[in-house]
């Protein structure tokens, strides 16, 4: 995947305290901004959507 984008909630400073995501029509990949060449997690798009919706319903304080 070559369409990586950084979260808009990247943290202070240079924004390296976050993840990047890339997507295709069927999958979403997630990687650590600080170490992009290391492991990438890939999820089916519907599962990732469910995960994000759950996070939005229960925001971190």
N, C-alpha and C positions, 0 to 999 in steps of 0.2 A: 504494500500500500504506500502510496506516495502523497496522499492528501491529508497529512497530519495537521491538526490545529490545536492550539493551546486553549485551555479553559479560560473563560473571561473572569473567573475567580482564582487567578493564579497566585495571589499572595502579594506581599509587598516587595519592593526592590526590583530585582530583575525577573521576578515571576517564575523562579525555578522550583517553587514548592507546590507543584501541581502535576497533573497528568495531561497527556495529549491523547486525542482520539482521531481515528480515521475510519471512514465507513465506506461500505459498498452497499448495493441494494439488499444484500442478504446478511451481512455481518458488520460488527463494530469491533475495532481493535483498540486496545488501551495500552499505553506505555508511560513510563516515568520520564518526565522532562529532563531530569538530571542525568539519566543514563539511557538514552534512546536506543542504543545498540544492544542493550540487554533484552531480557525476556519481554515478549508482547503477549497480552491476554486477548483472545478473540472470542466473541460471543455472538450467537445468533441475534439478529436485530430485534426480534420480538422480546427476547429475554433481557436485552440491555434496556429496552424501553420500559419494561416492567420494573427493572432495578431503579432507573432514574425516577419513575413515578413514585415508587416507595420512598426514595430519599426526599422527594419534594413534600410528601405527606408528613414526614417525620424529620423536620430540619434539625440539624445539630445546633445546640445553644451557642 
